[in-house]
Amino acid sequence: MDQDVSLRAHRGQGRTPRAPMDMKYARRRAHHWAWIAALSMLVATDRVTHTPIAANNMPPQQDLFAESDAYERFMGRWSRRLAPLLVKFAAVDEGDSVLDVGSGTGALAFALAEAIPSVRVTGVDPSSAYVRYAQARTPGDRVRFSVGDAQALEIPDASVDKTVSLLVMNFIPDAKKALREMIRVTRPGGVVAAAVWDYAEGMEMLRVFWDEAVALDSTIAARDERNMPLCRQGELAALWRANGLERVEELPIVIELSFTSFDDYWRPFLGGQGPAGAYAASLSEPRRAALAARLRGRLLGTRQDGPFRLRGRAWAVKGVVPAR
């Protein structure tokens, strides 16, 4: 059952990057999350101790995605399962040159290399830590990674056959600018494809977390990832069409992941990665214990512990670059 997936199609719907780009893009990504953090930090209160949560309990926003090992434990296992399905959807062919935008720890790039022996992949990510992690695991010379900004790709025009992006578009401060860059570097007739979690309903691991966190403290509702852009049906497709891509298709990709125990679910949150992890790590011990108790009851019911499964749904989109 680990490999079970469902895909339902909905039709109609050169240069080496410079290292300073890493911190530049990290600051931009931090600004993207400032609107979420600002309101909640003003009103967040520890309801167990009745004392305000200190601002320095929250990590700097640029650190939301900075620890590669922690990210792998938290979301990497999901990414590795989703990546092969996006590869299939994007219709990557033998001999293609592919750009992976927001390559992270390498899940999509490695899935491409495994599925298509002759493909050549370039992964670009703003995090130098993620790039180093991926480089250390690179299989041969067909895959390479470098630090770069999705909004200002240092890649020649029309130089790749396919451009793909996994679970990244919603975190880019200016997604339209990034998409235009992805189109620019892709040859006419090539494909630009991406996938983003359905945070509002379909990504159960995070949906359960935020439901219970908000139930404990309604003042943090603005942090709920259901408020993320581009995560609802039709939103990615609308962005693709608005920027001139042709033959746009959108579909849901559904995967499942097994958890051996409650700790297998809960402990990765404490690594502080992503908005949910950052929130969990910021809590006082009493508040964190209260949240864990609610989550345990939600996931296990009356069982003391044991395995369980959760589904994750992502919205995937692709479009063809027009002649120019």
N, C-alpha and C positions, 0 to 999 in steps of 0.2 A: 504493500500500500504506500510505501515511502515514495514511489515514483508516480503515484496517481496524479494526474493533472486533468484539467478541463480547459479547452480553448473553444470559445464560441465567437465566430467572426461577425462583426457588425459592419456592413458595408456603408459607404457614404459617410459615413461619419467623417619642410625644408629647413625651416630654420630651427636651431636648437633653442628651446625656451630658456629664458634667463631665470636664475634662481631667485632673484628678488621678487618675482611674481608671486611666490608662495605666500608671503606675508601680506602683499597687496590684496590678493584675492581673499585671504582669510579675513581681513578687515571688512571687505565688502560683504562677505557672507555673514559676518557678525552684525552688520547693519540690517541685513534682511531679517534677523531674529530679534532686533531691538524692539520692534513693535509688539512682539509677543511678551518679551521679558519686562518691558517698561511698566505696563499696567499691573502685572502680577506682582512685581517687586514692590510697587508702591503700597499694595494692600495685603500682601501675603502675611499671614500671622500663624504662629505655631499655636494651634488650639489646645494642645495638651498642656503646655507650660504657660500659655497666655503671654508670651513674649514675642516681639517681632523677630522674624527671621533676618539675620544679619545679611547685608548685601554681599559680604565676602564669603558667605556660605555657597554662593553660586560660582561656578568656574567662569572664567572669561568666555564670552560667546564663541571666540575663535577656537576654543578648546572642545566645542561640542563634537567635533570629528577630528581628533588629533592623535588618539592612541590606537595604533593598528591592531595590536593583540586584543584589546578590549572590544574594539569594533567587531573583530572576527567572532568573538564569543557572543556578542549581542545580536548583530544583524548579518554577519558574514555567512552563517549557515543558511539563512533565507536566500541571500543573494546567489549563492552557489547553486541552489535548486531552481531559482527563477531564470538565471542567465541562459541555459541551453534553450529554453523556450523562446526567449527574445531572439536568439540567434536564428532559430527556425522561422520565426515570424518575419524577421528582416530579410529573409531569403538571401543570405550571404552565399556566394558561389566560390567554387574552386578558383584560386588565383587572385581573388579580390584583395585589394588594399583597403583596410578598414581602420577608421579612427574611432577610438573609444573615449568619449568625452566624460570626464568625471570617473576615471577608471578605478579609483579607490584602491582596495587591496588586490585587485586583479581578477575578480570572479568572472566578469564578462569576457575580458581578453583571453583568459585561460580556457573558457568554454569555447570561444571561437577557434583557438588553436587546436583544441582536442577534437572538435567536430569536423574541421576542414583542414586537412593536412597541408595544403598549399597556400593558405591564407597568410597575409602579412598584417600585423596589428600594431598600431601605435596607440598607447594609452596616455592620456593627459589628465593630471589631477592637481589641484592647488596645494595639497598636503604633501610636503616633502617626506613626512613619516610614512604615509601610505605608499608613496612612490618607492621608497627604500624597501619597504616590506614586499611589494610586488616584484621589484627587481631581483631580490634575493631568491625568489621562487620562479623566475622566468625560465620556461622550458626551451632552450635553444635560442637561435638568433632571429626567429620569425616574429617575436614579440618584444617590444621595447616600451619603456615607460619614461616619462619626463614630467617635470613640474610645469604647469601652465594654467592659463586663465581661459575658461570657456567663452568668456565675453570678448577675448582678444587673442584668438588662436594664431600662433606664429607658424602657420602652415600655408603653403602656396594655394592659390585659387585652383579649384577643379583638380585636385591632386589625389583624391581617394575615391574609391568606388562606392563605399558605404560609410555612413557615420552613424554611430549608435551611442545610446546613453542609458544607463541602468540606474534607476532610483536616485536621480540627481536633479532633473529639471526644476523641481519645486524648491530646491535649495539655492538656486542661482539667483542673485539679486535682480538681474534683468534677463529674464528668460527669453524675451523676444530678441534681444541683442545676441544672446548665445545661439538661438536657433538660426538667426541670420548668418552667423559665423559658420555654423554647421553646414548650412546650405552653400555658402561661398566656397568652402574647401571640397565639396562633393561635386563630382563631374555631372554634367547634364545627363539625365537618364539614370543616375545613381539614386540610392535610397537613403533617406534620413529616418531613423527609427528611435523610439524611446519608450520607457515604461516607468510608471510612478505608482507607488502603493495607493490603494483606495483607503485612505486614513479614516474617512468618515464612517465606513461600514465594514469594509472587506478585509482589513488587516487585523485579525482577531487578537494577536499578541498585544498590539498597541491599543486597540479599541477597549479591551478588558482593562488594561492599565489605567487609561484616562477616565473611563467610566467610574472606576472605584476611587481614583484620586480626586476627581471633581465631587463625588458624593461625600468625601471627607471634608473638602474645603472648596466651596463653590467659587471663591475668589480667584482660583487659578484656572477658571474655565477658558480664559483667553489663551492659555498655553496648550490647550488640547490640540493635538495635531489634526483634528477634523477641520481646523481653520486654515490648513495649508492650501496654497494655490495649486491648481492643476491636478488635483487628486480626485475629482469627480468625473463621472461619465460625460464624455463630450468635450471636456475642457482642453485636453491635449489636441484633439482633432480640430477644434476651433482655432487654436493657435497655429497649427500646421497649415490650415487653409488660408488663414489671414496673412500668412507670409509666403503665399504663392506656390506651395507644394501641390502637386497634382496626384490624382488617384489615391486620395487619403483613405486609409482604413484604420479603424479602431476596434480593439477587442479586449475582453477581460481574460487574464491569465490567472488561473487558480491553482495554488499548490498547497500541500499539507506538510506539517513538520511534527515529528513526535518528540515529546518531552519525557524523560525518564522519571522525573519527580518534580515537585514544586520548586526545589532549589535550582533545578536545571532551567526553569523558566525565570526565576526571580534574581539569582545572583548576577547574571550579565547586566541587569539594569544598574547595578551598583558600580559598574565601571565608568559611569558618567558620560557615556556616548549618546549623542543625539539629544533632542529635547526631553524625551521621557527619562533617559538615563541621567541627564543633568539635574532634572527635578528630583528624582529619587535620591541621588547623591547629596543634594542640598538639604534634605530633611534632617531634623533632629532625630535622635534614636527613638524616642517615644512615637513620633509621627511616622517614622519609617516602619516601626513595628506594627502600628495600627493599619497602615496601608498594606503591609504584607499579610496581615490577618484577613483583611477583606478580600484580597486577591486569592488567598488560599481557599477561603470559603466559596468564592465564585468558581474557581477552577476545579476543586476537588469535591465540593458538596460536603457530605458527611464522612467521606473517606479521610483517613489520617494523612495518607500520601499515596503515591502511585503514579503510573504513566497516564498521559493524556495527549490528545492531538489538537492542533489548532490550524485553521486555514488562513491563508494569506491571498488576497486578491489584488492584482495590479492592473491598471489600465495601460495598454500598449497601443502605440500609434506608429504608423509609417506613412511616408509620402515620397513621391518621385520628384526629383529636381527637374524643373522645366528647361528647355533649350534656352540659351542666352547668347 
